[in-house]
Amino acid sequence: DFLCISLVNGFTQLRYNLGDQTVILQTLQKVHANGNTWHSLNAGRVGNEGYLDLDGINVTQKASPGMNALDTHSDFFVGGVSSLNLVNPMAIENEPTGFTGCIREIVINNRELKLTVTDPKSGANIGDCDGTDCGYTVCKNNGTCQVENSGFSCSCPREWTGTTCEQSIHCSQNMCGSQALCIPQPSSFSYTCACALGWTGKYCDNKIKFYIAKFVGNSYIKYTDPFYGKRDLQYSRLSLNFTTNQTEGLIAWMGKSENEDNDFLAIGLANGTLKVVINLGERISVPLMHSKYLTCSVGKWHFITVVQNQTCIKVYLDEELILFEDIDPQRKYTALNYGGICYFGGFEIGRKVNTVTTGLFQKEFIGKIKDVVLFQDSKKIQLMKAEGYNIYDGNSGN
């Protein structure tokens, strides 16, 4: 299987093979090969139906009976490959050759790839394409960049200010505490403060301690496991106490959550029942749902433990074994490579739960969490020492 975009005799081609036949789409117009005209290209497939759009002019290959999944396990290459003889002969019309030109703003499945020195896995013979201090997206939030003798300057839309248009005008005079984030509220020409762990109040200037973490819907805790390098990842375990009066919400997510291929173990609520989802490396297991409706009454604490023994998953709720399943009897992947990262209640501000989890969970958690234990550790993890925002003291009434 392959999917390849190439230039052929001045035209852009999309070729893909899902296992049965090679589909070829070619643009109606040639590209401008003058070295200073940018082109916008959209290409891809839905099932075995392909589309190729160059500067708004679309070519579509209608679906036909046959294979409809792209099954590749290789790296994603841009501009060339490490060895040209690796290219499938059907993937390109002529002899394969590396691309000469500029490429920017690559978005795959709604996720932009960062074309920096450090973000790609590897590469060779790549230089800065813009050649000026403006570069690509130096000015944020649709600001316009001008090259100056001293470097660059940004002309910002009226809602934004700062040297790179990075600051909302609503936050330019904010009174949020030093570790707080200012969240602009354009509809009311105002702002709110998101408080870092250990702080509360309108301007995040009241220091607090907590042992029970209270989540209010725009809260999250990100805990980095200091013992990750010593863990046996074939035998993972996560336990905690929680209370809520909601029917939806992400309680915990063990995993980096950087892209859809990251391993994870997730616990949450869906339609008022407990939902546990595991990904050990290739595919997301069918979500394990507790059949009984969970009593989401205020103040009622539930104790949950999820144990992963290679591909066997056990879930205990209030010390009763409620789910026991072997998610892959073939034992293809047996380790939970979670990167030492655990999220509780949600993800970083601006990252919506239903987007990050691709719909597995609908909302951020509202409720309380305490007594979190990883693996067979003798001590509970100290949530106070993690990273996070908008966490309240669950012992007090606020």
Secondary structure, 3 states (H helix, E strand, C coil): CEEEEEEECCEEEEEEECCCCEEEEECCCCCCCCCCCCCCEEEEEECCEEEEEECCEEEEECCCCCCCCCCCCCCCCCCCCCCHHHCCHHHCCCCCCCCCCCCCCCEECCEECCCCCCCCCCCCCCCCCCCCCCCCCCCCCCCEEEEECCEEEEECCCCEECCCCCEEHHHCCCCCCCCCEEEEEHHHCEEEEECECCEECCCCCEECCCCCEEEEEEEEEEEECCCHHHCCCCEEEEEEEEECCCCCEEEEEECCCCCCCCCEEEEEEECCEEEEEEECCCCECCCEECCCCCCCCCCCCEEEEEEEECCEEEEEECCEEEEEEECCCCCCCCCCCCCCEEEECCCCCCCCHHHHCCCCCCCECEEEEEEEEECCCCCCCCHHHCEEEEEEECCCCC
